[in-house]
Amino acid sequence: MWVRTHASAFTGYYFGMISWGVRSIGMTAVHVIARVILGIIITAAPLQGVLSRNVAVGIVIIIALVWAGLDGVVDARQHSLVEDRSDLIMRWIITGLITGVAAGLICHILEKLGADGVGSQSLLFDLTSGAAGTALMIIVPAAIGIALGRWIGKSEPNPDDEAELQRQRRHDIAVGKQVV
């Protein structure tokens, strides 16, 4: 989260940055490793390129879906009220954008260093269109994973009495009633 209401706003920002930073590093590593393995397979067996590409894309999508799903489960179990939950989609949008640019740059550098089949067209392509495709391969499954994870993570169909009491207190404060 970018904004925290507790005393240490910097600490809240710092830990929010760590969360998308870790996910960006992890997903960049997954994407680069998938492209390196894909480059090796396509160089060794060019006729298997379509199947290899589909498997590599599927692996990246599944990892983003599962990781974001786990985030959703943990968040739903920590916060019974919807309004108390973290902004996971923003965390994964940032992760997708950083991963797209970082993976494009790393793969372009690896291609220039001699790894065949890893980079795409040019640096401009890898940092724009390639990065956008990579970002979408992470953001869309992450959004689905977050929704599924929160649905799975709900402990009860209705919030417990304490959560309902918190909701009522917030409502009373919002409308200006005196809270005892």
DOTORSE-518285 format. One line per 8 residues: number of its first residue (from 1); their letters; for each residue x, y, z of N, C-alpha, C. Coordinates in steps of 0.2 Angstrom, whole numbers. Example, Ala and Ser with C-alpha at 12.3 -4.5 7.8 and 13.67 -1.06 7.14 Angstrom:
<roses>
1	as	66 -28 39 62 -22 39 66 -16 39  64 -11 35 68 -5 36 64 0 39
</roses>
This chain:
<roses>
1	mwvrthas	4 -6 0 0 0 0 4 6 0  2 11 -3 6 17 -4 5 22 2  -1 22 5 -3 27 11 -5 23 17  -2 24 22 -4 21 29 -6 26 33  -11 24 38 -14 29 42 -10 29 49  -6 24 50 -3 23 57 3 28 57  6 28 63 11 33 65 17 32 60  19 27 57 25 26 53 23 25 46
9	aftgyyfg	21 30 43 19 30 36 25 28 31  31 29 33 37 27 29 38 20 29  37 17 35 38 10 36 32 6 32  26 9 32 21 6 28 23 6 20  26 11 18 28 12 11 33 7 10  38 7 14 44 3 13 42 -5 13  38 -7 17 35 -14 17 31 -15 11  27 -10 8 23 -11 2 28 -12 -4
17	miswgvrs	34 -8 -4 38 -8 -9 42 -15 -9  43 -18 -3 46 -24 -3 42 -30 -6  35 -29 -5 31 -34 -7 31 -35 -15  30 -29 -18 30 -29 -26 37 -30 -28  42 -28 -24 49 -29 -27 51 -36 -27  49 -40 -22 50 -47 -21 47 -51 -27  40 -49 -28 37 -52 -34 39 -50 -40  42 -44 -41 45 -42 -48 51 -46 -49
25	igmtavhv	56 -47 -44 62 -51 -45 60 -58 -46  55 -61 -43 53 -68 -44 50 -69 -51  46 -65 -53 43 -66 -59 48 -64 -65  52 -59 -64 57 -58 -69 62 -64 -70  64 -67 -64 68 -73 -65 64 -79 -68  58 -80 -66 54 -85 -70 53 -84 -77  52 -78 -79 51 -76 -86 58 -77 -90  63 -74 -87 70 -75 -91 72 -82 -91
33	iarvilgi	71 -86 -86 73 -93 -86 69 -97 -91  62 -95 -92 58 -98 -97 60 -97 -104  62 -90 -105 65 -88 -112 71 -91 -113  76 -92 -108 82 -95 -110 81 -103 -111  77 -106 -108 76 -113 -109 72 -114 -116  67 -109 -117 64 -109 -124 69 -108 -129  74 -104 -128 79 -102 -133 83 -108 -135  85 -112 -129 89 -118 -130 85 -123 -134
41	iitaaplq	78 -124 -132 74 -129 -135 73 -128 -143  72 -121 -144 70 -119 -151 77 -120 -155  82 -118 -153 89 -119 -156 90 -127 -158  89 -131 -153 90 -138 -154 85 -142 -158  78 -140 -157 73 -143 -161 68 -138 -163  70 -135 -169 66 -129 -172 58 -131 -173  57 -137 -175 50 -139 -177 46 -140 -171  49 -140 -165 45 -140 -159 43 -133 -156
49	gvlsrnva	44 -128 -160 44 -121 -157 37 -119 -155  32 -121 -158 25 -119 -156 23 -122 -149  24 -128 -149 23 -132 -143 27 -129 -137  33 -128 -138 38 -125 -133 36 -118 -131  34 -114 -135 32 -107 -134 25 -108 -129  21 -112 -131 14 -112 -127 16 -115 -120  20 -120 -120 22 -122 -113 25 -117 -109  30 -113 -112 33 -108 -108 29 -103 -106
57	vgiviiia	24 -100 -110 19 -95 -108 15 -98 -103  12 -104 -104 8 -107 -99 11 -108 -92  18 -109 -91 21 -110 -85 21 -103 -82  23 -98 -86 23 -91 -83 16 -89 -80  11 -90 -84 4 -88 -82 2 -92 -76  4 -99 -76 2 -103 -70 5 -100 -63  12 -99 -64 15 -96 -58 12 -90 -56  11 -85 -60 8 -79 -58 1 -80 -55
65	lvwagldg	-3 -84 -58 -10 -86 -55 -9 -89 -48  -5 -94 -47 -4 -97 -41 -2 -92 -35  4 -89 -37 7 -84 -32 1 -79 -30  -2 -76 -35 -7 -71 -33 -13 -74 -29  -15 -80 -31 -20 -84 -28 -18 -85 -20  -12 -86 -19 -9 -87 -12 -10 -80 -8  -8 -75 -12 -9 -68 -9 -16 -67 -7  -21 -69 -11 -28 -68 -10 -30 -72 -4
73	vvdarqhs	-28 -78 -4 -30 -82 2 -27 -79 9  -21 -78 9 -18 -75 15 -22 -68 17  -23 -64 12 -26 -57 13 -33 -58 16  -37 -63 13 -44 -64 15 -44 -67 22  -39 -71 24 -39 -74 30 -37 -69 36  -33 -65 34 -30 -60 39 -36 -54 40  -40 -53 35 -44 -47 35 -51 -50 34  -56 -50 39 -62 -53 37 -67 -47 34
81	lvedrsdl	-65 -41 35 -69 -36 32 -66 -34 25  -70 -33 20 -67 -32 13 -63 -25 13  -66 -20 17 -63 -13 17 -56 -13 20  -54 -19 24 -48 -19 28 -42 -23 23  -44 -25 18 -40 -29 14 -35 -25 10  -29 -28 8 -24 -25 5 -26 -24 -3  -22 -19 -6 -23 -18 -13 -19 -22 -17  -21 -28 -17 -16 -33 -21 -16 -32 -28
89	imrwiitg	-21 -30 -31 -21 -29 -39 -16 -24 -40  -15 -18 -37 -10 -13 -38 -3 -16 -37  -2 -20 -32 4 -24 -31 6 -28 -37  1 -31 -40 3 -36 -46 3 -32 -52  0 -26 -53 1 -22 -59 8 -19 -59  10 -17 -53 17 -14 -53 22 -20 -54  21 -26 -51 25 -32 -53 25 -33 -60  20 -33 -63 19 -35 -71 23 -30 -75
97	litgvaag	22 -23 -73 26 -18 -77 33 -18 -76  36 -19 -70 43 -20 -69 46 -26 -72  42 -32 -71 44 -38 -74 45 -37 -82  40 -34 -85 40 -33 -92 47 -30 -94  48 -24 -91 54 -20 -93 60 -24 -92  61 -26 -85 67 -30 -83 68 -36 -87  63 -40 -88 64 -46 -92 66 -45 -99  63 -40 -102 65 -38 -109 72 -35 -109
105	lichilek	74 -31 -105 81 -29 -105 86 -35 -104  85 -39 -99 89 -45 -97 90 -49 -103  84 -51 -106 84 -55 -112 88 -52 -118  87 -46 -119 90 -42 -124 98 -43 -123  100 -42 -117 107 -42 -115 110 -49 -116  106 -54 -114 108 -61 -115 109 -63 -123  104 -60 -127 105 -61 -134 111 -58 -137  113 -52 -135 119 -49 -137 125 -52 -135
113	lgadgvgs	125 -56 -129 130 -59 -126 131 -66 -130  126 -68 -134 127 -74 -138 122 -80 -136  117 -79 -132 112 -84 -131 107 -83 -136  107 -89 -140 103 -89 -146 95 -90 -144  91 -86 -148 84 -87 -147 81 -84 -140  85 -80 -137 82 -77 -130 79 -70 -131  82 -66 -135 80 -59 -136 75 -59 -142  72 -54 -143 67 -53 -148 70 -49 -154
121	qsllfdlt	66 -44 -156 68 -40 -162 74 -35 -160  72 -30 -157 77 -25 -155 76 -23 -148  81 -19 -145 80 -16 -138 73 -12 -138  71 -8 -143 65 -5 -142 59 -9 -142  59 -15 -146 54 -19 -146 53 -23 -139  59 -25 -136 59 -29 -130 57 -24 -124  58 -18 -124 56 -13 -119 49 -10 -120  46 -11 -126 39 -8 -127 34 -14 -128
129	sgaagtal	34 -16 -134 29 -22 -135 30 -28 -131  36 -30 -131 38 -36 -127 36 -35 -120  38 -30 -117 37 -28 -110 29 -28 -109  25 -25 -113 18 -25 -113 15 -32 -113  17 -36 -117 15 -43 -117 17 -47 -111  23 -46 -109 25 -49 -102 21 -47 -97  19 -40 -96 15 -37 -91 8 -40 -91  5 -41 -97 -1 -44 -97 -1 -51 -95
137	miivpaai	4 -55 -97 5 -62 -95 5 -62 -87  6 -57 -84 7 -57 -77 1 -54 -73  -2 -48 -76 -7 -45 -73 -14 -48 -73  -15 -51 -79 -22 -54 -80 -23 -60 -76  -18 -65 -76 -19 -71 -72 -18 -69 -64  -14 -64 -63 -14 -62 -56 -21 -59 -53  -24 -55 -57 -31 -53 -55 -36 -59 -54  -35 -64 -59 -40 -70 -58 -38 -73 -52
145	gialgrwi	-31 -74 -50 -29 -78 -45 -31 -74 -38  -30 -68 -38 -32 -64 -32 -40 -65 -30  -44 -64 -36 -51 -66 -35 -52 -73 -32  -49 -78 -35 -50 -84 -33 -48 -86 -26  -42 -83 -25 -39 -84 -18 -43 -81 -13  -46 -75 -14 -50 -72 -9 -56 -75 -8  -59 -78 -13 -65 -82 -13 -64 -89 -9  -58 -92 -10 -56 -98 -6 -54 -96 1
153	gksepnpd	-51 -91 2 -49 -89 9 -54 -86 13  -60 -85 11 -65 -83 16 -67 -89 21  -66 -87 27 -67 -92 32 -74 -94 33  -79 -89 32 -86 -90 34 -90 -86 28  -96 -88 27 -99 -84 22 -101 -77 25  -102 -76 31 -104 -70 34 -99 -68 39  -97 -62 40 -92 -60 45 -94 -61 52  -89 -63 56 -91 -64 63 -94 -58 67
161	deaelqrq	-96 -59 73 -99 -53 77 -94 -47 78  -88 -49 79 -83 -43 80 -82 -39 74  -82 -43 68 -81 -39 62 -87 -35 60  -93 -37 62 -99 -34 61 -100 -28 65  -97 -28 72 -97 -23 76 -92 -17 74  -86 -19 71 -82 -15 68 -85 -11 62  -88 -14 58 -92 -11 53 -97 -6 55  -101 -8 60 -106 -3 63 -103 3 66
169	rrhdiavg	-97 2 69 -94 8 72 -91 12 67  -88 10 62 -86 14 56 -92 18 53  -97 14 52 -103 18 49 -106 23 54  -106 22 60 -108 27 65 -104 33 65  -97 32 65 -92 38 64 -93 41 58  -94 38 52 -95 41 46 -101 46 46  -107 44 49 -113 48 49 -113 53 54  -108 53 59 -108 58 64 -111 56 70
177	kqvv	-113 50 71 -116 47 78 -110 47 83  -112 48 89 -107 47 95 -106 40 96  -100 38 96 -98 31 97 -96 30 104  -99 25 108 -98 24 115 -92 19 115
</roses>
